[in-house]
Amino acid sequence: MPSSGRDRWILRAPKQANPMPGSRLRLFCFPPAGTGAWAYHGWGPGLPADIEILPVELPGRNSRAGEPAMEAMAPLVAEVVEAVTPLMRERPFVLFGHSMGAWVAYEVALALARAGGPTPAKAYFSGCRPPHLNGAEHDVDPTRLGDLTYKEFWPAFEKRYGKVPGLEEEIIREYVYPVLRADFRLVEAYQPTGGPVQEGGGLPCPIAALCGEEDGRLHRAQLELWKCHTKAGFQEVWFPNSDHRYISDHPDKLLQFLSKDLTTLL
């Protein structure tokens, strides 16, 4: 596949800008709403050297700011799968997604399974309700942020997530708002393409459901229900003193867990 196709979907950290031919496992990371591949660029030093981190860069932001952001899950997943499947065939891999990225990673895993593509060694879904609880009635804050005007959006955003460092200045908010709005529209319109195991669904790979103990975006009983979406093993892991932004603000406990867990897959 030409570089203009595959490479624009993967944006490695600056210190790891080139492929790692000696890596034994690839970790594909899907970002939360409003962010990009950079959300995972600080992870390298916290993981074993033979694990290659491949952060997925979605359209409409950062290195792809000149492209329109996508507001529907199905076309996004189709493009991701087409672009990254060749990388997945080269060596064992796992998926990690946080918040919105968890649902994207889940749908990517489903699409791979339906197409007879490579199977992840494991999928890690963080800070997100399981897909069958996608409806607003299951959200602790059912406000549809994707429908709000610029002036309406920021008070509602801060009510849900608190004040986010770096988003205080108006010029930054004006830049980020279209991306956040598109991402929330994607999430709020999301309809899973697969159901729980009891309904004939389920992923063929093991799942780990992860969350910070201080994350107010979901309840413990909700996270546990990710177990309904795997035909293999299931783990539920809670990180103390961690909120919804733990993957970037204070990822040490998460990286310690991943380092040990990923090593078992090598």
C-alpha positions in Angstrom: 0.0 0.0 0.0 1.4 3.4 -0.8 2.7 5.5 2.1 -0.1 8.1 1.5 -2.6 5.4 2.5 -1.2 3.3 5.3 1.2 5.8 6.9 -1.2 8.6 7.4 -3.2 6.4 9.8 -0.2 5.7 12.0 1.7 8.5 13.7 4.5 7.1 15.8 6.1 9.2 18.5 9.0 11.4 17.3 11.6 9.3 19.1 10.2 6.2 17.4 9.4 7.6 14.0 10.5 4.4 12.1 9.2 0.9 12.2 10.8 -1.5 14.7 11.8 -4.6 12.7 12.8 -6.4 15.9 9.6 -5.9 17.8 7.7 -9.0 18.9 4.3 -7.4 19.4 2.5 -4.4 18.0 0.2 -2.3 20.2 -2.4 -0.4 18.1 -3.8 2.5 20.1 -7.0 4.3 19.4 -7.4 7.8 20.8 -10.2 9.3 22.9 -12.5 12.1 21.5 -10.9 15.3 20.6 -7.3 13.9 20.7 -5.1 12.1 18.4 -2.1 9.8 18.1 -0.1 12.1 20.4 -2.2 10.8 23.4 0.1 7.7 23.3 3.4 9.3 22.4 4.6 9.3 25.9 4.1 5.6 26.5 7.3 4.2 24.9 9.6 4.5 28.0 7.0 2.7 30.2 6.7 -0.4 28.0 9.1 -3.2 27.1 11.5 -2.4 24.2 10.2 -5.2 22.1 6.7 -3.8 22.0 6.0 -1.5 19.1 3.4 1.2 19.8 1.4 2.2 16.7 -0.9 5.1 17.6 -3.8 5.6 15.2 -4.2 9.1 13.8 -7.8 9.8 12.9 -8.8 12.4 10.2 -9.5 16.0 11.0 -6.8 16.6 13.6 -3.1 17.2 14.1 -1.1 15.7 11.3 -4.4 15.2 9.4 -6.0 18.6 10.2 -6.6 19.3 6.5 -9.0 16.4 6.2 -12.6 16.4 7.4 -13.3 14.6 10.6 -15.5 11.6 10.3 -18.9 11.6 12.1 -19.9 8.0 11.5 -18.4 4.8 12.8 -18.8 2.5 9.9 -16.8 4.4 7.3 -14.2 5.2 9.8 -13.7 1.6 10.8 -13.7 0.5 7.1 -10.8 2.9 6.3 -8.9 2.0 9.4 -9.1 -1.7 8.7 -8.1 -1.3 5.1 -5.1 0.8 6.1 -3.7 -1.1 9.0 -4.5 -4.8 8.2 -1.2 -5.2 6.4 0.7 -4.1 9.5 -1.4 -6.5 11.6 -0.5 -9.5 9.4 3.3 -8.9 9.9 3.4 -10.0 13.6 1.3 -10.5 16.7 -0.7 -7.5 17.8 -3.1 -6.2 20.4 -5.7 -3.4 20.4 -6.0 -0.6 23.0 -8.7 2.1 22.9 -9.7 4.6 25.5 -13.2 6.2 25.8 -14.4 6.8 22.2 -11.3 4.9 21.1 -12.6 1.8 22.9 -15.6 1.6 20.7 -13.5 2.2 17.6 -11.1 -0.6 18.6 -14.0 -2.9 19.3 -15.5 -2.3 15.9 -12.1 -2.8 14.2 -11.8 -6.2 16.0 -15.3 -7.1 14.8 -14.5 -6.1 11.2 -11.3 -8.1 11.2 -13.2 -11.2 12.5 -16.0 -10.8 9.9 -13.4 -10.5 7.1 -11.4 -13.5 8.2 -8.5 -11.1 9.0 -5.9 -11.4 11.7 -7.1 -11.8 15.2 -5.7 -9.6 18.0 -3.9 -11.5 20.8 -5.9 -9.4 23.2 -8.1 -6.2 23.2 -7.9 -3.6 25.9 -11.0 -1.4 26.3 -10.5 1.6 28.7 -12.8 4.2 30.3 -15.9 3.2 28.2 -19.2 1.4 28.6 -19.5 -1.8 26.7 -21.1 -1.3 23.2 -24.5 -2.8 24.0 -24.9 0.0 26.6 -24.4 2.7 23.9 -27.7 4.4 24.4 -28.0 7.8 26.2 -30.1 6.1 28.8 -27.0 4.3 30.0 -24.9 7.5 30.1 -24.4 9.1 33.5 -24.6 12.4 31.5 -27.0 12.0 28.6 -26.3 15.5 27.2 -25.8 15.3 23.4 -22.6 17.4 23.1 -22.5 16.9 19.4 -25.7 18.9 18.9 -24.6 22.0 20.9 -23.5 25.3 19.6 -20.0 26.6 20.3 -21.2 28.7 23.3 -23.4 25.9 24.6 -20.7 23.3 24.2 -18.0 24.4 26.6 -20.1 24.7 29.8 -21.6 21.3 29.1 -18.1 19.8 28.3 -16.7 21.1 31.6 -19.6 19.9 33.6 -18.9 16.4 32.3 -15.1 16.3 32.2 -14.1 19.2 34.5 -11.5 21.8 33.4 -9.0 20.2 30.9 -5.5 21.6 31.0 -4.7 23.3 27.7 -8.3 24.0 26.8 -8.7 27.3 28.7 -7.7 29.7 25.9 -10.3 30.7 23.4 -8.0 30.3 20.4 -7.4 26.6 21.3 -11.1 26.0 21.9 -12.0 27.4 18.5 -9.5 25.0 16.9 -10.5 22.0 18.9 -14.3 22.4 18.8 -15.0 21.1 15.3 -13.0 17.9 16.1 -14.7 17.4 19.4 -18.1 18.0 17.9 -17.5 15.5 15.1 -16.2 12.9 17.6 -19.2 13.3 19.9 -21.6 13.0 16.9 -19.9 9.8 16.0 -20.2 8.4 19.6 -23.8 9.6 20.0 -24.9 8.1 16.7 -23.0 4.8 17.3 -24.9 1.5 16.8 -22.7 -1.6 17.5 -22.5 -4.0 14.6 -22.1 -7.0 17.0 -23.9 -8.0 20.1 -23.0 -9.9 23.3 -22.1 -13.6 23.2 -25.6 -14.5 24.4 -26.9 -13.0 21.2 -24.5 -14.8 18.9 -21.8 -12.1 19.1 -18.5 -11.8 20.9 -14.9 -11.3 19.9 -12.6 -14.3 19.4 -9.9 -12.7 21.5 -9.5 -12.1 25.2 -10.7 -8.7 26.6 -9.4 -6.5 29.4 -11.8 -3.8 30.6 -9.9 -1.0 32.3 -10.9 2.1 34.2 -9.7 4.7 36.8 -11.4 4.4 40.1 -12.3 8.1 40.0 -13.7 8.1 36.5 -17.2 9.4 36.8 -18.1 8.5 33.2 -19.3 5.0 34.0 -20.2 2.6 36.9 -18.5 -0.5 38.0 -21.4 -2.6 37.0 -21.2 -1.3 33.5 -17.5 -1.9 33.0 -18.0 -5.5 34.1 -20.4 -6.2 31.3 -17.6 -6.0 28.7 -17.3 -9.7 29.7 -20.4 -10.3 27.5 -18.4 -9.4 24.4 -15.7 -12.1 24.3 -15.7 -15.8 23.6 -12.3 -16.0 25.3 -10.9 -14.7 28.6 -11.9 -11.6 30.5 -10.1 -9.2 32.9 -11.5 -6.2 34.8 -8.9 -3.8 36.2 -9.4 -0.6 38.2 -6.6 1.8 38.8 -6.6 3.8 42.1 -6.4 7.5 42.2 -7.1 7.7 38.5 -9.8 9.6 36.6 -11.0 9.6 33.0 -7.8 11.2 31.7 -5.5 8.8 33.4 -4.0 7.4 30.1 -2.2 10.7 29.5 -2.2 12.6 32.8 -0.8 9.9 35.0 -0.4 6.6 33.1 2.2 5.0 35.3 -0.1 2.4 36.9 -1.6 1.6 33.5 1.8 1.2 31.9 2.9 -1.1 34.7 -0.1 -3.3 34.2 0.3 -3.3 30.4 4.1 -4.1 30.7 3.3 -7.2 32.7 0.3 -8.3 30.8 1.7 -7.8 27.3 4.8 -9.7 28.3 2.6 -12.8 28.8 1.6 -12.5 25.2 5.1 -12.5 23.7 
